[in-house]
Amino acid sequence: MNPVLAFVIVMLVWTVSDLVAKKTQSLLSSLFVASIIFLVGFLTDVFPEDLLASSSLLALAGVVVGFVIVHLGTMISLDDFKKQWKTLLVGIATVVGIGLTLLLAGFLFGPRISGSAADGYAQALDFVIAGTGALSGGAISVLIVQEAALGVGLTSIAVFPVLIAALQGLIGFPLTSIILRREAARLKAEYRAGRLVPAGGAASAAADDNPSTGAAAPAPDTAPDPTPDPAPETRLPAFLRTTAGTLFVVGAVVLVSLGINNLTDGILNTFVVALVLGIALRTAGILRPSVLSGIDAFGLMMIAVMILVFGPLATVKPSDVAALAGPLLIAFVFGVVGITGFSALVGKLLGYSVPMSVAIGLTSLYGFPGTMILSQEAAKGAGETPEEVAAIEHEILPKMIVAGFSTVTITSVVITSIIAGRIGGG
């Protein structure tokens, strides 16, 4: 496909998606709308399969995704990251919940699957493992499942997580958007009641540790200001604070992250290292808060990264969806039940509101950049002044960012690596 035409089409889809999100006050998120447009376009062959690749945005995203991860790290100070330990626990509980509910589904519906693994038939447990890895994780978890499945000749199990990865955003985006709107409305009320100080304040007076009663907590679980400081300080010389200089420095950080990933054979994932380095370099004063905000290239970089979300949709065929429709439906129904139940229970025990807890759990269905976009859309949809928007985003965004990494990038990869070896075990 002509690269310029492909680029224009992608930008048109994203423009329409943004417009719908604004008109519906984020009830229909831009990610959900774009997912629907791309899915229908690819299934009906209105969009050619090479649309996203021809636009060059997929290639660009492969380069800059690490840059954006470093940027996320600079949005969170080390002290702020430590305060998100509750979010980490909710994220871990979510992955465990997905696995347990899918295991229950396997017991209930497993007898309908006959044959043996030796004859090339997938067993219920194979679908449970593949579903757990795909629903709770991203590309890395899917690749782990695929490698294990293809190693024992189970092609259907190799395809299953790809379909989940391609379709789960269609469920995760609207659900999270609705739930975050409720949380944002609650936070707006807290802000107007004087129990939530503006972003950048000394401490949040919101009842984060007891949101159901509104009682103030002695040590609220606050989050960092997602916007740059008015006069950010950095130890970098002026020539490294330009657009090109900033991209050079952040690029060097990404290269270091890649090097650590390779040295540890992927045990220390590139994105996790990049996030940690971003936090550390901000804390040390080397990178300013929200390091990429304000540079000329950031907008295009974010669009390119978001296109990664829709990449799997290009290869989905109607026959693929039909052949695995039953297992897909079961996986999504039981998976979402596990996510909402376990995240709400653990989150409530830790003092989070139920909407915030469930939103944290739902990040397992999409991860970054959805965690950032949906948080920002919810804050803008609820807040009526820049101060309200900033205060709401200040509370939601860091939790969602940490949640995405705790589920998709860390917990899911660890758990999937452990259980994938059981695929094909009969």
C-alpha positions, 0 to 999 in steps of 0.5 A, a space after each residue: 500500500 502507498 505509505 502516504 495513503 496508509 499514514 493518512 488513513 491511520 491519522 483519519 481513524 485516530 482523528 475520528 476516534 478522538 472526536 468521538 471520545 470528546 463528544 461522548 465525554 470519554 464514555 466511548 474512549 478513543 482506544 475503543 473506537 479505534 479498535 472497532 474501526 480497525 477490526 471491522 476494516 480488517 475483517 471486511 478487507 476495507 483496510 489492507 492487511 499491510 495498512 499499519 506496516 505501510 504507514 511506517 508507524 509500526 516501525 517507528 513505534 518499535 523504536 520509540 516505545 522505550 523512549 515513552 517508557 522512560 518518559 513514564 518513569 520521569 513522571 513518577 519520583 522514587 518516593 511516589 513509586 514506593 507509595 504504589 505498593 498497594 497497586 502492585 498487590 492489587 495487580 498481582 491479585 488480578 493475575 492470580 484471579 484470572 488463573 483461578 477463574 479460568 481453571 474453574 472454567 476448565 473444570 466446567 467445560 473441559 469435558 467437551 474437549 476430547 482426544 489427547 495431546 499426543 494426537 494433537 488435540 488441545 486439552 482444557 488445561 492448555 486453554 487455561 494456561 494460554 488464556 491466563 497468559 494472554 488475558 493477564 499479559 502482553 506480547 511477551 506472555 503471548 510469545 511464551 505460550 506460542 513457543 510452548 504450544 508449537 513445541 508440542 504441535 498444538 497450533 490452536 493453542 498458539 493461535 488462541 492467545 493471539 486472538 485474545 490479544 487482538 480482541 481483549 482491548 475491545 472489552 478492556 477499553 470501554 469497561 475501564 473507561 466507564 469505571 474510571 469515569 466513576 472514580 473521576 467523578 468521586 475524586 472531583 467531589 473530593 476536590 470540591 469538598 477540600 479533601 483533595 489538594 491540587 496536583 503538586 500540593 504537599 500531600 493529598 487530603 483525599 481519603 485514599 486509605 478510606 474512600 468509602 467513608 471519606 475519612 482523612 488518612 494520616 498517610 494517603 497514597 498519593 501520586 505524582 503530578 503527571 505534568 511538568 514542573 513549572 520550572 523543572 531543574 535538570 543537571 543536563 547542559 542547555 544543548 542537551 535540553 533541545 528536542 534532538 538533545 533530549 531524544 539523544 539522552 533518552 535514547 541512550 537510556 533505552 540502549 542501556 535498558 536493552 543492554 541490561 535485558 540482553 545481559 540477563 537473557 530477558 530476566 530484567 525486561 527492557 521496559 521494566 529497566 527503562 521505567 526504573 531508570 526513568 524514575 532514578 534519573 528524575 530523582 537524581 535530577 538528570 532528567 526533568 519530570 515528564 522529560 518528553 512533554 513539550 518536545 516537538 516529536 512527542 505527539 507523533 511518538 505517542 500516536 505511533 506507540 498507540 498503533 501497536 495496540 491495533 497491530 494484531 487486528 490486521 491478521 485476524 480472519 473471520 474463520 479464526 474467530 469462529 473456530 475458537 469462538 467458544 473458548 474465547 467467550 469462556 475465557 473473556 467471561 470468566 477472566 473478567 469475573 476473576 479480574 473484577 472479583 479479586 481486584 475489588 476484594 484486595 483493593 478494598 482491603 487495602 483501602 482503595 475505592 472499588 472503581 479504582 481497584 477494578 480499573 487497576 485490575 482491568 489494566 491486565 487486558 491492555 497495559 500501556 499506552 491504554 493506562 495513560 490514555 484512559 486515565 487522561 480521558 477520564 480526568 478531562 471528562 470529569 474535571 471542569 477546570 484545569 485545576 480539577 483535571 490536574 488533581 484528578 489525573 494526579 490521583 489516577 494516572 500513576 496508579 494505572 501506570 504502575 498497575 499496567 507494569 505490575 500485571 502485564 509486564 512483571 507478574 504475568 510474564 513470571 507466572 506464564 513462564 512457570 505454567 507454560 511448560 504444562 501445555 501439552 501435558 495431557 
